[in-house]
Amino acid sequence: MVLSTSKLSGERQSEMFQNPQSLVHATNDELFSLETDFVQQIQLAGAQKRFNWFYPRIKALKKLADEQKITEIKTLNDLAPILFQHTVYKSYPLAFIEKKKFDKLTAWLDKLTSHDLSAIKINNCNSIDSWLEAIENQSELQIVHSTGTTGKLSFLPRSESEMESFKNAFYLFIEVLTGVNPHKTKMPVFFPSFADGRQLAQRILSRFGPMLAGSEDEYHTAIPGYLSADFMSLAGRLQSAKAKGELGKLQMLKALSYNKGELIRLKRNRPKYMAAFFDNMVKNYQGRQVFMLGTLTSMIDAALEGEKQGLSNVFASNSAIITGGGLKGQEVPDDWYERICTFYGVKNIRDGYGMTETTGYCPSCDQNHYHIYPHFIPFIFDTDGQVLPRTGVQRGRFGFYDLLTESYWGGFQTGDEVTLHWDDDQCSCGRTGPWLEKKIQRISEKNNGDDKISCAGSQEAYDSFIDYLLDTEEE
């Protein structure tokens, strides 16, 4: 039985129930007015369909489900033992990259996607970039990777249809944050980073930024060219090694030498690029309403750089400054928020909560809460890895299942400790559904670098699953 909801026609309800992907074609008013029981019906039906479809197609999921003795999804909590740990998509040995064993890296990724990568030819690959290009040229995948701040890149396989779902989810996110419908209203877009790349922000903005702006001419990036995955890998490893006092290790020096030219060019040219970026802002767009999009760290860096040039109140006060991604361990001034607002000339900036693994982001509201879209099935785990009740207010490790994924299993336990309010504690902004408080903390930071996950199922089953992922010789 499909329950009635106040803002949906019977046809729309039936469509959502039969096809959870249709959720990203709904309006924000519709999505945040759905009754809890109706949402959970959609989620359970969707989870059952996704598990049944993925189980024979993703080797890693089949292995973990078999280890955990999960053969069907009867309740939402049946997903808990088969949510991947957030480190799974960077579980490959770093030696695969250092020693250019891209055939083994391909075999590892092949176990994590519904696409068959067994026929991919990577004989001439000598870098991460060339490996990713080979996969994309010979398959339907478009790989995105994380920022690599922990010292390793996560690689997420996405298809063209998933990128379209991400665009629709991204537009929904923008609309709830700003009130501007990006499908109908176009404004100049500024992105204070590289023009292109496979890191999620670059991939999404390079594809959809011009569409959001209305034309290529109204889409502006700070640094021309491509953000290399090899460069990101090196930067993350250097940052991690510096924090651990391991910069002198031989492999790190080799990596530095390999990309030394790119590092030097970027350091030399960055001031010139940023000066041109700000010059364009002031000369052509000062006082105008714009979209400013980017990670929080890039937004802070741009504002601090602009301050050095004596700039402030650059855009119209009703401009949409949208960010996310957290500080990633970066040291910033205590008054960074006020300085960003002063520089861009706005009263506030709006942000969202998400990660490389998610299709879209959870938008914040004027009460400083993150609202969870219905295509995300949320979970909270205690320190023993047990799922906490889906009622009241719960704090613990955040997990989720993303109903929109098609190329990879959408279930994850994250590295974040959060406080989640379920629907019986409705946000005062008026939106229904579960929401997160903004006091989100990395568990590794809380525990002095330790982020050991106690699995919802047996630890032995998960250990066997990880061993299976790393065994690239068996096939």
PyMOL commands that set and color helices and strands:
alter all, ss='L'
color gray80, all
select helices_A, chain A and resi 10-18+20-25+28-31+36-54+59-67+76-82+88-90+95-98+102-110+128-138+160-178+200-213+216-218+229-244+250-258+260-285+296-308+336-344+443-446+459-470
alter helices_A, ss='H'
color red, helices_A
select strands_A, chain A and resi 84-85+141-145+155-159+189-197+219-227+291-295+320-324+350-353+362-363+369-371+376-381+393-402+411-421+435-437+441-442
alter strands_A, ss='S'
color yellow, strands_A
deselect
rebuild
show_as cartoon
